[in-house]
Amino acid sequence: MTINEIQQRQSDSRPSPKAQAVAARVRVNANRRGGVATPQWIVKLSQTPAAK
């Protein structure tokens, strides 16, 4: 397997922007319930229109 084939496979498995935003929203909610601070970049990602 060549480097290009490996890179192509890895890029195909990346979650869509919507899936990333929804996962961020889920993490923010779970962290809030658990009393854990969430990194600001995850909070911002969870507030994008794609997360709704």
PDB file of N, CA, C, O and CB in Angstrom:
ATOM      1  N   MET A   1       0.853  -1.177   0.000  1.00  0.00           N
ATOM      2  CA  MET A   1       0.000   0.000   0.000  1.00  0.00           C
ATOM      3  C   MET A   1       0.898   1.239   0.000  1.00  0.00           C
ATOM      4  O   MET A   1       1.851   1.331   0.774  1.00  0.00           O
ATOM      5  CB  MET A   1      -0.970  -0.001   1.232  1.00  0.00           C
ATOM      6  N   THR A   2       0.586   2.160  -0.854  1.00  0.00           N
ATOM      7  CA  THR A   2       1.410   3.361  -0.962  1.00  0.00           C
ATOM      8  C   THR A   2       0.946   4.418   0.037  1.00  0.00           C
ATOM      9  O   THR A   2      -0.130   4.306   0.625  1.00  0.00           O
ATOM     10  CB  THR A   2       1.363   3.922  -2.395  1.00  0.00           C
ATOM     11  N   ILE A   3       1.765   5.431   0.216  1.00  0.00           N
ATOM     12  CA  ILE A   3       1.426   6.542   1.118  1.00  0.00           C
ATOM     13  C   ILE A   3       0.140   7.222   0.653  1.00  0.00           C
ATOM     14  O   ILE A   3      -0.711   7.570   1.471  1.00  0.00           O
ATOM     15  CB  ILE A   3       2.588   7.574   1.185  1.00  0.00           C
ATOM     16  N   ASN A   4       0.000   7.411  -0.647  1.00  0.00           N
ATOM     17  CA  ASN A   4      -1.203   8.073  -1.171  1.00  0.00           C
ATOM     18  C   ASN A   4      -2.464   7.272  -0.867  1.00  0.00           C
ATOM     19  O   ASN A   4      -3.504   7.845  -0.545  1.00  0.00           O
ATOM     20  CB  ASN A   4      -1.076   8.283  -2.679  1.00  0.00           C
ATOM     21  N   GLU A   5      -2.372   5.958  -0.968  1.00  0.00           N
ATOM     22  CA  GLU A   5      -3.533   5.121  -0.662  1.00  0.00           C
ATOM     23  C   GLU A   5      -3.910   5.212   0.822  1.00  0.00           C
ATOM     24  O   GLU A   5      -5.090   5.252   1.170  1.00  0.00           O
ATOM     25  CB  GLU A   5      -3.247   3.660  -1.046  1.00  0.00           C
ATOM     26  N   ILE A   6      -2.911   5.242   1.674  1.00  0.00           N
ATOM     27  CA  ILE A   6      -3.164   5.358   3.112  1.00  0.00           C
ATOM     28  C   ILE A   6      -3.807   6.703   3.424  1.00  0.00           C
ATOM     29  O   ILE A   6      -4.777   6.765   4.180  1.00  0.00           O
ATOM     30  CB  ILE A   6      -1.854   5.190   3.915  1.00  0.00           C
ATOM     31  N   GLN A   7      -3.273   7.786   2.847  1.00  0.00           N
ATOM     32  CA  GLN A   7      -3.832   9.115   3.094  1.00  0.00           C
ATOM     33  C   GLN A   7      -5.263   9.217   2.579  1.00  0.00           C
ATOM     34  O   GLN A   7      -6.111   9.835   3.222  1.00  0.00           O
ATOM     35  CB  GLN A   7      -2.962  10.188   2.438  1.00  0.00           C
ATOM     36  N   GLN A   8      -5.531   8.622   1.437  1.00  0.00           N
ATOM     37  CA  GLN A   8      -6.879   8.668   0.873  1.00  0.00           C
ATOM     38  C   GLN A   8      -7.857   7.920   1.775  1.00  0.00           C
ATOM     39  O   GLN A   8      -8.976   8.387   1.989  1.00  0.00           O
ATOM     40  CB  GLN A   8      -6.894   8.069  -0.549  1.00  0.00           C
ATOM     41  N   ARG A   9      -7.456   6.780   2.300  1.00  0.00           N
ATOM     42  CA  ARG A   9      -8.325   6.025   3.199  1.00  0.00           C
ATOM     43  C   ARG A   9      -8.610   6.812   4.470  1.00  0.00           C
ATOM     44  O   ARG A   9      -9.740   6.822   4.958  1.00  0.00           O
ATOM     45  CB  ARG A   9      -7.694   4.676   3.546  1.00  0.00           C
ATOM     46  N   GLN A  10      -7.590   7.471   5.005  1.00  0.00           N
ATOM     47  CA  GLN A  10      -7.774   8.237   6.226  1.00  0.00           C
ATOM     48  C   GLN A  10      -8.692   9.429   5.991  1.00  0.00           C
ATOM     49  O   GLN A  10      -9.517   9.745   6.849  1.00  0.00           O
ATOM     50  CB  GLN A  10      -6.430   8.707   6.763  1.00  0.00           C
ATOM     51  N   SER A  11      -8.568  10.092   4.853  1.00  0.00           N
ATOM     52  CA  SER A  11      -9.411  11.251   4.588  1.00  0.00           C
ATOM     53  C   SER A  11     -10.868  10.839   4.361  1.00  0.00           C
ATOM     54  O   SER A  11     -11.780  11.617   4.637  1.00  0.00           O
ATOM     55  CB  SER A  11      -8.886  12.017   3.373  1.00  0.00           C
ATOM     56  N   ASP A  12     -11.089   9.628   3.865  1.00  0.00           N
ATOM     57  CA  ASP A  12     -12.452   9.148   3.653  1.00  0.00           C
ATOM     58  C   ASP A  12     -13.159   8.854   4.971  1.00  0.00           C
ATOM     59  O   ASP A  12     -14.388   8.890   5.033  1.00  0.00           O
ATOM     60  CB  ASP A  12     -12.438   7.899   2.784  1.00  0.00           C
ATOM     61  N   SER A  13     -12.408   8.566   6.015  1.00  0.00           N
ATOM     62  CA  SER A  13     -13.028   8.173   7.279  1.00  0.00           C
ATOM     63  C   SER A  13     -13.267   9.360   8.209  1.00  0.00           C
ATOM     64  O   SER A  13     -13.756   9.172   9.323  1.00  0.00           O
ATOM     65  CB  SER A  13     -12.164   7.149   7.977  1.00  0.00           C
ATOM     66  N   ARG A  14     -12.938  10.559   7.783  1.00  0.00           N
ATOM     67  CA  ARG A  14     -13.131  11.730   8.637  1.00  0.00           C
ATOM     68  C   ARG A  14     -14.628  12.055   8.729  1.00  0.00           C
ATOM     69  O   ARG A  14     -15.335  12.023   7.722  1.00  0.00           O
ATOM     70  CB  ARG A  14     -12.332  12.954   8.088  1.00  0.00           C
ATOM     71  N   PRO A  15     -15.105  12.366   9.937  1.00  0.00           N
ATOM     72  CA  PRO A  15     -16.530  12.701  10.088  1.00  0.00           C
ATOM     73  C   PRO A  15     -16.893  13.986   9.350  1.00  0.00           C
ATOM     74  O   PRO A  15     -16.052  14.866   9.162  1.00  0.00           O
ATOM     75  CB  PRO A  15     -16.886  12.841  11.568  1.00  0.00           C
ATOM     76  N   SER A  16     -18.126  14.082   8.944  1.00  0.00           N
ATOM     77  CA  SER A  16     -18.596  15.286   8.268  1.00  0.00           C
ATOM     78  C   SER A  16     -18.620  16.453   9.251  1.00  0.00           C
ATOM     79  O   SER A  16     -18.639  16.232  10.462  1.00  0.00           O
ATOM     80  CB  SER A  16     -19.999  15.061   7.656  1.00  0.00           C
ATOM     81  N   PRO A  17     -18.620  17.694   8.756  1.00  0.00           N
ATOM     82  CA  PRO A  17     -18.695  18.849   9.652  1.00  0.00           C
ATOM     83  C   PRO A  17     -19.934  18.806  10.554  1.00  0.00           C
ATOM     84  O   PRO A  17     -19.875  19.223  11.711  1.00  0.00           O
ATOM     85  CB  PRO A  17     -18.698  20.136   8.837  1.00  0.00           C
ATOM     86  N   LYS A  18     -21.037  18.308  10.031  1.00  0.00           N
ATOM     87  CA  LYS A  18     -22.247  18.213  10.849  1.00  0.00           C
ATOM     88  C   LYS A  18     -22.047  17.205  11.978  1.00  0.00           C
ATOM     89  O   LYS A  18     -22.434  17.463  13.118  1.00  0.00           O
ATOM     90  CB  LYS A  18     -23.460  17.813   9.981  1.00  0.00           C
ATOM     91  N   ALA A  19     -21.449  16.070  11.667  1.00  0.00           N
ATOM     92  CA  ALA A  19     -21.206  15.062  12.696  1.00  0.00           C
ATOM     93  C   ALA A  19     -20.252  15.589  13.761  1.00  0.00           C
ATOM     94  O   ALA A  19     -20.436  15.304  14.944  1.00  0.00           O
ATOM     95  CB  ALA A  19     -20.643  13.783  12.071  1.00  0.00           C
ATOM     96  N   GLN A  20     -19.241  16.349  13.365  1.00  0.00           N
ATOM     97  CA  GLN A  20     -18.309  16.941  14.322  1.00  0.00           C
ATOM     98  C   GLN A  20     -19.029  17.936  15.233  1.00  0.00           C
ATOM     99  O   GLN A  20     -18.795  17.958  16.442  1.00  0.00           O
ATOM    100  CB  GLN A  20     -17.150  17.634  13.585  1.00  0.00           C
ATOM    101  N   ALA A  21     -19.902  18.757  14.651  1.00  0.00           N
ATOM    102  CA  ALA A  21     -20.618  19.763  15.429  1.00  0.00           C
ATOM    103  C   ALA A  21     -21.580  19.109  16.415  1.00  0.00           C
ATOM    104  O   ALA A  21     -21.688  19.549  17.560  1.00  0.00           O
ATOM    105  CB  ALA A  21     -21.379  20.713  14.501  1.00  0.00           C
ATOM    106  N   VAL A  22     -22.274  18.068  15.982  1.00  0.00           N
ATOM    107  CA  VAL A  22     -23.208  17.370  16.873  1.00  0.00           C
ATOM    108  C   VAL A  22     -22.440  16.689  18.008  1.00  0.00           C
ATOM    109  O   VAL A  22     -22.875  16.725  19.159  1.00  0.00           O
ATOM    110  CB  VAL A  22     -24.045  16.326  16.083  1.00  0.00           C
ATOM    111  N   ALA A  23     -21.313  16.074  17.691  1.00  0.00           N
ATOM    112  CA  ALA A  23     -20.500  15.434  18.728  1.00  0.00           C
ATOM    113  C   ALA A  23     -19.995  16.471  19.735  1.00  0.00           C
ATOM    114  O   ALA A  23     -19.920  16.190  20.931  1.00  0.00           O
ATOM    115  CB  ALA A  23     -19.308  14.681  18.093  1.00  0.00           C
ATOM    116  N   ALA A  24     -19.653  17.659  19.259  1.00  0.00           N
ATOM    117  CA  ALA A  24     -19.213  18.728  20.158  1.00  0.00           C
ATOM    118  C   ALA A  24     -20.345  19.138  21.091  1.00  0.00           C
ATOM    119  O   ALA A  24     -20.123  19.358  22.282  1.00  0.00           O
ATOM    120  CB  ALA A  24     -18.717  19.946  19.354  1.00  0.00           C
ATOM    121  N   ARG A  25     -21.559  19.241  20.551  1.00  0.00           N
ATOM    122  CA  ARG A  25     -22.712  19.614  21.379  1.00  0.00           C
ATOM    123  C   ARG A  25     -22.972  18.561  22.455  1.00  0.00           C
ATOM    124  O   ARG A  25     -23.264  18.895  23.603  1.00  0.00           O
ATOM    125  CB  ARG A  25     -23.970  19.798  20.503  1.00  0.00           C
ATOM    126  N   VAL A  26     -22.864  17.300  22.078  1.00  0.00           N
ATOM    127  CA  VAL A  26     -23.058  16.211  23.033  1.00  0.00           C
ATOM    128  C   VAL A  26     -22.003  16.277  24.132  1.00  0.00           C
ATOM    129  O   VAL A  26     -22.312  16.088  25.308  1.00  0.00           O
ATOM    130  CB  VAL A  26     -23.004  14.846  22.320  1.00  0.00           C
ATOM    131  N   ARG A  27     -20.764  16.544  23.749  1.00  0.00           N
ATOM    132  CA  ARG A  27     -19.687  16.621  24.749  1.00  0.00           C
ATOM    133  C   ARG A  27     -19.888  17.789  25.700  1.00  0.00           C
ATOM    134  O   ARG A  27     -19.681  17.651  26.906  1.00  0.00           O
ATOM    135  CB  ARG A  27     -18.329  16.747  24.060  1.00  0.00           C
ATOM    136  N   VAL A  28     -20.293  18.947  25.165  1.00  0.00           N
ATOM    137  CA  VAL A  28     -20.538  20.117  26.014  1.00  0.00           C
ATOM    138  C   VAL A  28     -21.632  19.799  27.031  1.00  0.00           C
ATOM    139  O   VAL A  28     -21.494  20.112  28.214  1.00  0.00           O
ATOM    140  CB  VAL A  28     -20.937  21.349  25.156  1.00  0.00           C
ATOM    141  N   ASN A  29     -22.716  19.178  26.571  1.00  0.00           N
ATOM    142  CA  ASN A  29     -23.814  18.832  27.482  1.00  0.00           C
ATOM    143  C   ASN A  29     -23.365  17.827  28.545  1.00  0.00           C
ATOM    144  O   ASN A  29     -23.725  17.965  29.715  1.00  0.00           O
ATOM    145  CB  ASN A  29     -24.999  18.260  26.691  1.00  0.00           C
ATOM    146  N   ALA A  30     -22.597  16.834  28.158  1.00  0.00           N
ATOM    147  CA  ALA A  30     -22.115  15.836  29.111  1.00  0.00           C
ATOM    148  C   ALA A  30     -21.163  16.467  30.116  1.00  0.00           C
ATOM    149  O   ALA A  30     -21.226  16.171  31.309  1.00  0.00           O
ATOM    150  CB  ALA A  30     -21.422  14.681  28.380  1.00  0.00           C
ATOM    151  N   ASN A  31     -20.285  17.332  29.634  1.00  0.00           N
ATOM    152  CA  ASN A  31     -19.348  18.001  30.535  1.00  0.00           C
ATOM    153  C   ASN A  31     -20.086  18.898  31.519  1.00  0.00           C
ATOM    154  O   ASN A  31     -19.716  18.981  32.690  1.00  0.00           O
ATOM    155  CB  ASN A  31     -18.330  18.820  29.737  1.00  0.00           C
ATOM    156  N   ARG A  32     -21.125  19.566  31.045  1.00  0.00           N
ATOM    157  CA  ARG A  32     -21.907  20.444  31.915  1.00  0.00           C
ATOM    158  C   ARG A  32     -22.567  19.632  33.034  1.00  0.00           C
ATOM    159  O   ARG A  32     -22.563  20.048  34.192  1.00  0.00           O
ATOM    160  CB  ARG A  32     -22.979  21.206  31.096  1.00  0.00           C
ATOM    161  N   ARG A  33     -23.130  18.480  32.683  1.00  0.00           N
ATOM    162  CA  ARG A  33     -23.756  17.625  33.697  1.00  0.00           C
ATOM    163  C   ARG A  33     -22.728  17.079  34.682  1.00  0.00           C
ATOM    164  O   ARG A  33     -23.016  16.908  35.867  1.00  0.00           O
ATOM    165  CB  ARG A  33     -24.499  16.468  33.028  1.00  0.00           C
ATOM    166  N   GLY A  34     -21.529  16.808  34.178  1.00  0.00           N
ATOM    167  CA  GLY A  34     -20.478  16.252  35.033  1.00  0.00           C
ATOM    168  C   GLY A  34     -19.668  17.292  35.770  1.00  0.00           C
ATOM    169  O   GLY A  34     -18.805  16.952  36.580  1.00  0.00           O
ATOM    170  N   GLY A  35     -19.938  18.563  35.497  1.00  0.00           N
ATOM    171  CA  GLY A  35     -19.203  19.624  36.175  1.00  0.00           C
ATOM    172  C   GLY A  35     -17.776  19.789  35.682  1.00  0.00           C
ATOM    173  O   GLY A  35     -16.907  20.239  36.428  1.00  0.00           O
ATOM    174  N   VAL A  36     -17.531  19.426  34.430  1.00  0.00           N
ATOM    175  CA  VAL A  36     -16.189  19.495  33.853  1.00  0.00           C
ATOM    176  C   VAL A  36     -16.126  20.666  32.879  1.00  0.00           C
ATOM    177  O   VAL A  36     -17.073  20.905  32.129  1.00  0.00           O
ATOM    178  CB  VAL A  36     -15.816  18.160  33.139  1.00  0.00           C
ATOM    179  N   ALA A  37     -15.014  21.394  32.889  1.00  0.00           N
ATOM    180  CA  ALA A  37     -14.841  22.511  31.958  1.00  0.00           C
ATOM    181  C   ALA A  37     -14.581  21.974  30.552  1.00  0.00           C
ATOM    182  O   ALA A  37     -13.812  21.030  30.368  1.00  0.00           O
ATOM    183  CB  ALA A  37     -13.676  23.436  32.412  1.00  0.00           C
ATOM    184  N   THR A  38     -15.229  22.582  29.571  1.00  0.00           N
ATOM    185  CA  THR A  38     -15.063  22.197  28.170  1.00  0.00           C
ATOM    186  C   THR A  38     -14.152  23.215  27.486  1.00  0.00           C
ATOM    187  O   THR A  38     -14.329  24.418  27.678  1.00  0.00           O
ATOM    188  CB  THR A  38     -16.447  22.106  27.442  1.00  0.00           C
ATOM    189  N   PRO A  39     -13.174  22.756  26.686  1.00  0.00           N
ATOM    190  CA  PRO A  39     -12.329  23.713  25.951  1.00  0.00           C
ATOM    191  C   PRO A  39     -13.184  24.632  25.070  1.00  0.00           C
ATOM    192  O   PRO A  39     -14.196  24.215  24.507  1.00  0.00           O
ATOM    193  CB  PRO A  39     -11.288  22.961  25.081  1.00  0.00           C
ATOM    194  N   GLN A  40     -12.756  25.874  24.970  1.00  0.00           N
ATOM    195  CA  GLN A  40     -13.537  26.893  24.266  1.00  0.00           C
ATOM    196  C   GLN A  40     -13.759  26.541  22.795  1.00  0.00           C
ATOM    197  O   GLN A  40     -14.820  26.844  22.249  1.00  0.00           O
ATOM    198  CB  GLN A  40     -12.845  28.240  24.371  1.00  0.00           C
ATOM    199  N   TRP A  41     -12.784  25.912  22.146  1.00  0.00           N
ATOM    200  CA  TRP A  41     -12.956  25.597  20.718  1.00  0.00           C
ATOM    201  C   TRP A  41     -14.073  24.568  20.515  1.00  0.00           C
ATOM    202  O   TRP A  41     -14.731  24.562  19.474  1.00  0.00           O
ATOM    203  CB  TRP A  41     -11.631  25.066  20.119  1.00  0.00           C
ATOM    204  N   ILE A  42     -14.283  23.707  21.500  1.00  0.00           N
ATOM    205  CA  ILE A  42     -15.366  22.732  21.390  1.00  0.00           C
ATOM    206  C   ILE A  42     -16.709  23.419  21.616  1.00  0.00           C
ATOM    207  O   ILE A  42     -17.694  23.095  20.953  1.00  0.00           O
ATOM    208  CB  ILE A  42     -15.170  21.578  22.403  1.00  0.00           C
ATOM    209  N   VAL A  43     -16.748  24.367  22.551  1.00  0.00           N
ATOM    210  CA  VAL A  43     -17.973  25.125  22.806  1.00  0.00           C
ATOM    211  C   VAL A  43     -18.371  25.886  21.543  1.00  0.00           C
ATOM    212  O   VAL A  43     -19.540  25.879  21.156  1.00  0.00           O
ATOM    213  CB  VAL A  43     -17.782  26.106  24.001  1.00  0.00           C
ATOM    214  N   LYS A  44     -17.402  26.544  20.897  1.00  0.00           N
ATOM    215  CA  LYS A  44     -17.700  27.299  19.676  1.00  0.00           C
ATOM    216  C   LYS A  44     -18.196  26.378  18.566  1.00  0.00           C
ATOM    217  O   LYS A  44     -19.132  26.719  17.843  1.00  0.00           O
ATOM    218  CB  LYS A  44     -16.457  28.065  19.203  1.00  0.00           C
ATOM    219  N   LEU A  45     -17.571  25.213  18.430  1.00  0.00           N
ATOM    220  CA  LEU A  45     -17.999  24.252  17.412  1.00  0.00           C
ATOM    221  C   LEU A  45     -19.432  23.773  17.676  1.00  0.00           C
ATOM    222  O   LEU A  45     -20.202  23.552  16.742  1.00  0.00           O
ATOM    223  CB  LEU A  45     -17.035  23.049  17.372  1.00  0.00           C
ATOM    224  N   SER A  46     -19.776  23.617  18.952  1.00  0.00           N
ATOM    225  CA  SER A  46     -21.112  23.141  19.304  1.00  0.00           C
ATOM    226  C   SER A  46     -22.181  24.193  19.059  1.00  0.00           C
ATOM    227  O   SER A  46     -23.367  23.863  19.033  1.00  0.00           O
ATOM    228  CB  SER A  46     -21.145  22.713  20.752  1.00  0.00           C
ATOM    229  N   GLN A  47     -21.795  25.450  18.878  1.00  0.00           N
ATOM    230  CA  GLN A  47     -22.743  26.532  18.671  1.00  0.00           C
ATOM    231  C   GLN A  47     -22.930  26.887  17.200  1.00  0.00           C
ATOM    232  O   GLN A  47     -23.650  27.835  16.884  1.00  0.00           O
ATOM    233  CB  GLN A  47     -22.294  27.746  19.427  1.00  0.00           C
ATOM    234  N   THR A  48     -22.296  26.145  16.297  1.00  0.00           N
ATOM    235  CA  THR A  48     -22.463  26.417  14.872  1.00  0.00           C
ATOM    236  C   THR A  48     -23.834  25.940  14.400  1.00  0.00           C
ATOM    237  O   THR A  48     -24.424  25.057  15.022  1.00  0.00           O
ATOM    238  CB  THR A  48     -21.346  25.738  14.054  1.00  0.00           C
ATOM    239  N   PRO A  49     -24.344  26.505  13.322  1.00  0.00           N
ATOM    240  CA  PRO A  49     -25.665  26.085  12.810  1.00  0.00           C
ATOM    241  C   PRO A  49     -25.732  24.592  12.479  1.00  0.00           C
ATOM    242  O   PRO A  49     -26.804  23.992  12.549  1.00  0.00           O
ATOM    243  CB  PRO A  49     -26.015  26.890  11.565  1.00  0.00           C
ATOM    244  N   ALA A  50     -24.607  23.995  12.122  1.00  0.00           N
ATOM    245  CA  ALA A  50     -24.599  22.569  11.759  1.00  0.00           C
ATOM    246  C   ALA A  50     -24.923  21.677  12.951  1.00  0.00           C
ATOM    247  O   ALA A  50     -25.337  20.532  12.770  1.00  0.00           O
ATOM    248  CB  ALA A  50     -23.240  22.179  11.183  1.00  0.00           C
ATOM    249  N   ALA A  51     -24.740  22.189  14.167  1.00  0.00           N
ATOM    250  CA  ALA A  51     -24.963  21.378  15.364  1.00  0.00           C
ATOM    251  C   ALA A  51     -26.433  21.276  15.726  1.00  0.00           C
ATOM    252  O   ALA A  51     -26.797  20.492  16.602  1.00  0.00           O
ATOM    253  CB  ALA A  51     -24.194  21.951  16.530  1.00  0.00           C
ATOM    254  N   LYS A  52     -27.281  22.047  15.075  1.00  0.00           N
ATOM    255  CA  LYS A  52     -28.707  22.067  15.432  1.00  0.00           C
ATOM    256  C   LYS A  52     -29.540  21.202  14.541  1.00  0.00           C
ATOM    257  O   LYS A  52     -30.755  21.119  14.721  1.00  0.00           O
ATOM    258  CB  LYS A  52     -29.236  23.459  15.388  1.00  0.00           C
TER     259      LYS A  52
END
